[in-house]
Structure formats: structure tokens, C-alpha cells
Amino acid sequence: MQLIPWRERGDLLTFRSEFDKLFDSFFSNGGRFEHLPEAFRRGPIPAVNMAETEKDFLVSVELPGLDEKEIQVQLLGSELVISGERKWEGEKKDKTYHRVESQYGSFRRIVEMPEGAKCDPDAIAATYSKGVLEIRVPKVEPKPAAKIAVKAK
């Protein structure tokens, strides 16, 4: 008879133990998500569309229910950074919620601007209306071809 060496199954047991802790903490907190890993606690991610016209690039971001004061737009190099926070307004004492599907929390979207965009903060215009943020980034005007004189030394 040949003996088979005994090996610990630590990885599998550790995984199961962590998984059990996750479920125990979830159900002991009344279904709140604060103990879930970060990947499961991520806030809302707004939809972003980018279009191009002859004169500019148009970035539109769907942000229903936000006030323009809650939205930040920054230009970092050639990236537009759109961030903000959608707050939970459901703490009313005269209501009992049976279902909540709205997403709340902070968000941050980074949009890489295409080549040809004028990445000058003074040239970019952002407007917010009816839950849609529109950011207009003008195109860089092409330089006309110029002939350069060659001089002898």
C-alpha cells in the first residue's frame, strides 16, 4: 500500500470561511451593503456619450436628479474628469420603502479626449439642463501650411 502525503486545504477553507463571514455580516446588518467588498459597493456610474461635429466634440453625461452645484468637471491633461455625488433622500419618517432601485453615492468618470480636441479650460463650455450635462470641447483649428525659408550660415 502506498501512502499519499497529507496536504492542507487551506486556500479552499479560507475562501469558504470568508464567504460565510460575508453572508453573516450582510444578513446581520439588515441588508445594508457597508460590509461588502468595494467592487459590490460602487456607486452609480452615469452613462457618457461622445459625438463629433465640424467645430467641436460634444460629451453628454446623464445625471438625473442632481443639482448643477453637485457636479464637478475638471480637465487633467487630455482627460475630462466628471465627478459628483447623488445623495439618498429617502429618510422620510412618514414612508416605508418596499423597494429601492435608485443608485446613490459618489461617481467619477474619466473621458479621454480624442486627438484634435482643444484641451484649454477656457475654451471648454459645460451646461446642465433636464438631467443632462453637456460639455463642448472645440476642435483645434488646423494650421495653414507655411513655407519655411532655409538660410545659409
N, C-alpha and C positions, 0 to 999 in steps of 0.2 A: 504494500500500500504506500502510495506517495503522498507526502504531506504538502498541503498548499499553504503558503505563508499568509498569515492574518494581516489585513490592512484595514486601517480606519477608514470609515466612510464619512470623514469629517465634512467634506465640502457639501455633500448632499444633506447631511443632518443640519449643518449650519444654515443652509438655504431654507430648509423646511422650518427651522426654528424662527428665522427672521420673518418668513412669510406668515407664520402663526401669530407672531407679535404684531405684525401689520394689521391683520384682521381683528385681533383682540383690541388693539388701540382704536381702530375705526369704529367698531360697534360699541365700545365702552364710552365713546365721546358723542353719542347721539348722531352719528353720521357726519360729523364735521371732518373736513379734509386736512386739518392742520398737521397731522402726523404722517401724511402720505409723502412719499419721495417728491422732490422738486418737479420731476417730469410730469407728475399727476396733478400738481398744484398750480401749474402755469395758468396765468390769466388769459383774458381774451386776446385773440390775435386778429386785428382788423384786416379786412380784405384791401389789397392795394392793386390799382390798375395804372399802367403807364401807356400813354399814347404819344404820338408824334405828329406835329403839323409842320408846315413850311417854316414857321417862325420860332416854334418852341416845343418843349417837351411838357406834357401835362400829366402830373401824378395825382390821382384821386384816391382818397382813403375813406372808407365807410366807417363813420364814428357816430352812430345814432345815440341820442340821449346825453351827449356831452355838451358842455358849455365851452366856448372858444378859449376861455381862461384856463381850462383844464388840459389844453393841448400845447405841446412844445414842438417846434420844428427847428432843427439845427442843421448846419452844413459843416461837415467834417471832411475836409479834402474834397473828394468827388462823391461823397456819400451824404444822402439826406437821411437824417435821423428824426423819426416821428415818434413821440412818446406822450404818455398821459396816464390817467387813471380813471376808470369807471367805478364809481362808489356804489355800495349797496344801500338802497333807500328803503328797504323793506322792514325796517324796525318800527313798524306802527303797532301800537298797543291794541288797536281795535280790529286787527286782522289776524287770521290764522292761515298760513300758506300751506296748501296741499301739494303744490308742485312749483318749483322754481327752475326754469331753464335758461334764464338770462345769465350771461357771463359778466363777472365783476372782477376787478383787480387792475393792476398796472400792466401796461403794454409798452413795447418798444419795437419798432420796425425800422430796418435799415435798408435803404434803396440805393443801389449803386447807379450813379448817373451814367448814361451812355457817352461815348466819345462824341464830342461836338457840343456838349452842354456847357453853357457859360456858368461856371461854378464861382460866381461872385455873389455874396449875400445881398448886396444892394440891388442886384438885377432880378432876384427871385421874389415872386409875389405869392402869398398864401391867403386864400379866402375860405370861409366856413359858412355853409348855408344848408339848411334842411338835413343835417346829419352827415354831410359830405364835405371833407376837406379837399380843396383843390390847390395844388401847388404848380405854378407856371415857372418853368426854367427856360429862359431864352436860349436859342442856339448861338454859337459863336459865329459871327459873320466871317465868311471866307475872305482871306486877304487876297487882293488882286495880285496877279503875277507881276513881279517887278524885275527889271533888268539891272544887274549889279555890274558896275564898271570895274574892270581889272586895271590896276595901276602898276607901273614898273617901279622898282626901287632904284 
